[in-house]
Amino acid sequence: MVSTQVKKNIVTIGASSAVQGLALQWYEKAPATHRLIMIELKSHFNFVFAFPRASVKSGFERELFIPYDRLFNGDDQIGKVVHARVIAIHEHHVELDREVPEFGRRIDFEYLIYAAGTKIPEPGRLHCNSKQEGVALLKKYQSVIKESKRPIIIGAGAVGIEMACEIKEQYPDKHVTLMHSRSRYMARYMQSVDSMTYNVLKKHGVRQVLGDRVILPENGFPLEVKPIEVHTKAGKKIQGDLGIMCIGMKPNTELLAELSPDSINKKTGFVNVKKTMQIDDDRFPHFFAAGDVIEHTDVKTGHFAWMQGLAVLENLLKLMEGGSYHDLEPYKSKDVALIKLVLGDREAVMQTNAFGPLVAVGSWIAGRSTPHNVYAEMGWNIMKTPYEEKNLDL
């Protein structure tokens, strides 16, 4: 007899790094009682790690937008990706902004994983939803940057630092300015990461303005070449012809805040979570959260988001196997900040524990192994789609 049991849903809001590792493990471990429904507005997984380079250098844009449809090898009874926007969260269902096959405008769930991520300025993240739009926007940045003679990059997190180096390497005659409100780079990392990064920027010829906060215009800077003057709180005036914003991370918590305002950190706007990765609201013990959207000591990188997602999955599996909420395990962060800053074709700074102890290494090790597409092939492997020319337009 064929079973007619309807599987219960685990719904994720978002389908980026916090959900990717979870989804891969789910495919291997999924019980017969549940399936994973990933709700994601974007048509393709955005390989954002390469966006700083792809906004300057051309030829590999298509490789950075990877289809979701092979993630579960076509088995909708294990999991599926639904392309829509969640417009409301309820205790046991979400509402969508459009009709989708099988569900209509409503998806019921037993458990929810809130992984809605954060907003940061383009081109660190692209505010469009299709591959065609994304490729076109990266090419727009390439064109405008090529036209510019005096670009000013405001904000020196990883995106700003990498863009400054990519621009100066591609166009050595441009006068590139990098502005940072702090007196050192990458403050969560070892001091040597700062000093090596400073020296690579200096070697490239990037003008570095540190320890002074920019007074941002109300509407930011347009993506066009025209004279601009950037003012700082200390009274500096920096002239250029293109402003690129690389500051300002804002958590996407509006949806959750409507249902559970008490779970939102009043100071930062991020989601407060318990050690078990449940949201900090006892009314909704079946709500979990992971990734950049949560308030946590972990550095906001894809690596930590991935590990948080795996911790969520392990607790969900306990519940699905009959365990109680008292049986859930705390997420044990290794709290080891790892990063690789790609600072041009042959320059890089990396903080790693691959050699045993945590160390920072420079270009003589880290700069030798970066492919032109900044490891995009890894993204295709994760999404289970062969990295082949015939698939790049999927």
Residue pairs with C-beta under 8 A, 6 or more apart in sequence:
5 33
7 32
7 33
7 34
7 35
7 77
8 33
8 34
8 35
8 109
8 110
9 34
9 35
9 36
9 37
9 107
9 108
9 109
9 110
10 34
10 35
10 36
10 37
10 109
10 110
10 111
10 112
10 113
10 316
11 37
11 38
11 39
11 94
11 107
11 109
11 111
11 112
11 113
12 19
12 22
12 36
12 37
12 38
12 39
12 112
12 113
12 115
13 39
13 86
13 89
13 94
13 112
13 113
13 114
13 115
13 116
13 255
14 38
14 39
14 40
14 114
14 115
14 116
14 117
14 252
14 291
14 293
15 23
15 38
15 39
15 40
15 42
15 45
15 68
15 81
15 115
16 40
16 45
16 46
16 115
16 117
16 291
16 302
16 305
17 291
17 302
17 303
17 305
17 306
17 309
18 113
18 115
18 117
18 290
18 291
18 292
18 293
18 305
18 306
18 308
18 309
19 38
19 113
19 115
19 290
19 291
19 309
20 45
20 306
20 309
20 382
21 306
21 307
21 309
21 310
22 36
22 113
22 290
22 309
22 310
22 312
22 313
23 36
23 38
23 71
23 72
23 79
24 382
25 310
25 313
26 36
26 78
26 79
26 313
27 71
27 72
27 73
27 78
27 79
29 313
29 317
30 36
30 78
30 79
31 317
31 320
31 321
33 320
34 110
34 320
35 76
35 77
35 78
35 79
35 80
36 72
36 78
36 79
36 80
37 79
37 80
37 82
37 107
37 109
38 68
38 71
38 79
38 80
38 81
38 82
39 81
39 82
39 84
39 86
39 94
39 96
39 107
40 68
40 81
40 82
40 83
41 83
41 84
41 85
41 129
42 83
42 129
42 130
43 65
43 67
43 83
43 129
43 130
43 131
44 65
44 66
44 67
44 68
44 130
44 131
44 134
45 65
45 66
45 67
45 68
45 379
45 383
46 64
46 65
46 125
46 126
46 134
47 63
47 64
47 65
47 66
47 376
47 379
48 64
48 124
48 125
49 302
49 374
49 375
50 60
50 63
50 64
50 373
50 374
50 375
50 376
51 64
51 123
51 124
51 125
51 126
51 138
51 159
52 123
52 124
52 158
52 159
52 162
52 163
52 166
52 342
53 162
53 166
53 342
53 374
54 60
54 61
54 64
54 123
54 138
54 142
55 123
55 138
55 141
55 142
55 145
55 163
55 166
56 141
56 142
56 145
56 163
56 166
56 167
56 170
57 142
57 166
57 170
57 372
58 139
58 142
59 372
60 372
60 373
60 376
61 134
61 135
61 138
61 139
62 131
62 135
62 392
62 393
63 373
63 376
63 377
63 380
63 387
63 392
64 134
64 138
64 373
64 376
64 379
65 131
65 134
65 135
66 376
66 379
66 380
66 383
66 385
67 383
67 385
67 391
67 394
68 81
68 383
69 81
70 383
70 384
70 385
71 79
71 81
71 383
71 384
72 78
72 79
72 80
73 384
82 96
82 100
82 103
82 107
83 100
84 96
84 97
84 98
84 100
85 96
85 97
85 98
86 94
86 95
86 96
86 97
86 255
87 95
87 96
87 97
87 255
88 94
88 95
88 255
88 258
89 95
89 112
89 255
89 256
89 258
89 259
90 259
91 259
91 284
92 108
92 109
92 110
93 106
93 107
93 108
93 109
94 106
94 107
94 109
94 112
95 105
95 106
96 103
96 104
96 105
96 106
96 107
97 105
98 105
99 105
110 286
111 286
111 287
111 288
111 316
111 319
112 284
112 286
112 287
112 288
113 288
113 289
113 290
113 309
113 312
114 256
114 271
114 279
114 287
114 288
114 289
114 290
114 293
115 289
115 290
115 291
115 293
115 305
115 309
116 251
116 252
116 253
116 255
116 256
116 293
117 251
117 252
117 291
117 292
117 293
118 249
118 250
118 251
118 252
118 292
118 293
118 300
119 125
119 127
119 249
119 250
119 251
119 252
120 159
120 246
120 248
120 249
120 250
121 220
121 245
121 246
121 247
121 248
122 137
122 141
122 223
123 137
123 138
123 141
123 159
123 163
123 244
124 159
124 246
126 133
126 134
126 137
126 138
128 134
128 137
140 223
141 223
144 223
144 224
144 225
144 242
145 151
145 167
145 171
145 242
146 171
147 225
148 174
148 225
148 240
148 241
148 242
149 174
149 175
149 241
150 174
150 175
150 176
150 177
150 239
150 240
150 241
150 242
151 167
151 174
151 176
151 177
151 240
151 241
151 242
151 243
151 244
152 177
152 179
152 228
152 230
152 238
152 240
152 242
152 243
152 244
153 160
153 163
153 164
153 167
153 176
153 177
153 178
153 179
153 244
153 246
154 160
154 179
154 214
154 216
154 230
154 243
154 244
154 245
154 246
154 247
155 179
155 180
155 245
155 246
155 247
155 248
156 164
156 178
156 179
156 180
156 182
156 185
156 210
156 246
157 186
157 246
157 247
158 186
158 339
158 341
159 246
160 178
160 180
160 244
160 246
160 247
161 178
161 185
161 186
161 197
161 201
161 341
161 343
162 341
162 342
162 343
163 244
163 246
164 176
164 178
164 201
164 204
164 206
165 200
165 201
165 204
165 206
165 342
165 343
165 344
165 347
166 344
167 174
167 176
168 174
168 176
168 204
168 205
168 206
168 344
169 204
169 344
169 345
169 347
172 205
175 207
175 240
176 204
176 205
176 206
176 207
177 206
177 207
177 208
177 209
177 238
177 240
178 201
178 206
178 207
178 208
178 209
179 209
179 212
179 214
179 230
179 232
179 238
180 208
180 209
180 210
180 211
181 211
181 212
181 213
181 214
181 247
182 210
182 211
183 210
183 211
184 191
184 194
184 210
185 193
185 194
185 197
185 198
186 193
186 194
186 197
186 339
186 341
187 194
188 299
188 337
189 337
189 339
189 351
189 360
190 351
190 358
190 359
190 360
192 360
193 339
193 341
193 349
193 351
193 360
196 349
196 360
196 362
197 341
197 343
197 349
198 208
200 343
200 344
200 347
200 349
200 362
200 363
201 208
201 343
202 208
203 347
204 343
204 344
204 347
209 232
209 236
209 238
212 232
212 233
212 234
212 236
213 232
213 233
214 230
214 231
214 232
214 233
214 247
215 231
215 232
215 233
216 245
220 243
220 245
221 228
221 242
221 243
221 244
221 245
224 242
225 241
225 242
226 241
227 239
227 240
227 241
228 239
228 240
228 241
228 242
228 243
229 237
229 238
229 239
229 240
230 237
230 238
230 239
230 240
230 243
231 237
232 238
249 292
249 300
250 269
251 268
251 269
251 270
251 271
251 292
251 293
252 293
253 264
253 269
253 270
253 271
253 293
256 263
256 264
256 271
256 279
256 289
257 263
257 264
259 284
260 279
260 281
260 283
260 284
260 287
262 280
262 281
263 271
263 272
263 279
263 280
263 281
263 284
263 287
264 270
264 271
264 272
265 271
265 272
265 295
268 295
270 293
270 294
270 295
270 296
271 279
271 280
271 289
271 293
271 294
271 295
272 279
272 280
272 294
272 295
273 279
273 280
273 288
273 289
273 294
273 295
273 296
274 280
275 330
275 331
276 315
276 325
276 328
276 329
276 330
276 331
277 288
277 289
277 290
277 308
277 311
277 312
277 315
277 331
278 284
278 285
278 287
278 288
278 289
278 315
278 325
278 328
279 287
279 288
279 289
281 287
285 325
288 312
288 315
288 316
290 305
290 308
290 309
290 311
290 312
291 305
291 308
291 309
292 300
292 305
294 308
296 304
296 308
296 333
297 333
297 335
298 304
298 307
298 308
298 333
298 335
299 337
299 339
301 337
301 338
301 339
303 338
304 333
307 331
307 333
307 334
308 331
311 329
311 331
311 332
314 329
315 328
315 329
318 327
318 328
318 329
319 325
319 327
319 328
336 353
336 358
337 351
338 351
338 352
338 353
339 350
339 351
340 348
340 349
340 350
340 352
340 366
340 370
341 348
341 349
341 350
342 348
342 370
342 374
343 349
343 363
343 367
344 367
345 370
345 372
346 363
346 367
346 368
347 363
347 367
348 362
348 363
348 366
348 367
348 370
349 360
349 361
349 362
349 363
349 366
350 360
350 361
350 365
350 366
351 358
351 359
351 360
352 358
352 359
352 360
352 361
353 359
371 377
376 387
377 387
380 386
380 387
380 391
381 387
385 391
385 394
